[in-house]
Amino acid sequence: MLFERGTGVSIRSGNYTKAACRAVEDALWHHSINVAEVFGTSKENMLIDVEIACQNPTELDLAQVRDIFPYGQVDVSAVAGGLDIVNPHYQNGQKTVIAHAAIKISLNLVKREAAV
């Protein structure tokens, strides 16, 4: 029913989870998602699929990303993507990490019979 996207950056720490969380927040915090109420169901029934793209998906703490969502049935996955930028002025190969989030929101609706 809905698709949101966002971008997050970890400027100095090179932390993929921090960049991913910021990407999710970027996608969510600019919108008010009332789709559940419109269809007469609870927000807990929302099916939320999150895909994070970053250069090293195995370094992502998916549970921490999932914890951002206050409701819904959340499934988080990670794929290769995003961007790492090595700054020659940083020590020890520190990098800026850019992650992207794609959030798909749906509802499992059951057709109700009209009251007679």
Residue pairs with C-beta under 8 A, 6 or more apart in sequence:
1 35
1 105
1 106
1 107
2 33
2 35
2 103
2 104
2 105
2 106
3 102
3 103
3 104
3 105
4 27
4 28
4 31
4 33
4 101
4 102
4 103
4 105
5 27
5 100
5 101
5 102
5 103
6 22
6 23
6 24
6 25
6 26
6 27
6 28
6 100
6 101
6 103
7 23
7 26
7 98
7 99
7 100
7 101
8 18
8 19
8 20
8 21
8 22
8 23
8 24
8 25
8 26
8 98
8 99
8 100
8 101
9 19
9 22
9 96
9 97
9 98
9 99
10 16
10 18
10 19
10 22
10 96
10 97
10 99
11 96
12 90
12 94
12 96
13 94
14 84
14 94
14 95
14 96
14 97
15 97
16 54
16 55
16 56
16 57
16 59
16 60
16 97
16 99
17 59
17 60
17 61
17 64
17 65
18 97
19 54
19 82
19 97
19 98
19 99
20 52
20 54
20 60
20 65
20 78
20 99
20 101
21 64
21 65
21 68
22 99
23 52
23 99
23 100
23 101
24 50
24 52
24 65
24 68
24 101
24 103
25 68
26 101
27 101
27 102
27 103
28 68
28 103
33 46
33 105
35 46
35 105
35 107
36 42
36 43
36 45
36 46
36 107
37 43
39 107
39 109
41 107
41 109
43 71
43 72
44 71
44 72
44 73
45 72
45 73
45 107
45 108
46 71
46 72
46 73
46 105
46 106
46 107
47 72
47 73
47 75
47 105
47 106
47 107
47 108
48 69
48 72
48 73
48 74
48 75
48 103
48 104
48 105
49 75
49 77
49 103
49 104
49 105
49 106
50 65
50 66
50 74
50 75
50 76
50 77
50 101
50 102
50 103
50 104
51 76
51 77
51 78
51 79
51 101
51 102
52 60
52 65
52 76
52 77
52 78
52 79
52 99
52 100
52 101
53 78
53 79
53 80
53 81
53 82
53 99
53 100
53 101
53 102
54 60
54 78
54 80
54 81
54 82
54 97
54 98
54 99
54 100
55 80
55 81
55 82
55 83
55 84
55 97
56 84
57 78
57 79
57 80
58 78
60 78
62 76
62 77
62 78
65 76
66 74
66 76
72 105
81 100
82 97
82 98
82 99
82 100
83 97
83 98
84 95
84 96
84 97
84 98
85 95
85 96
85 97
85 98
86 93
86 94
86 95
87 94
87 95
87 96
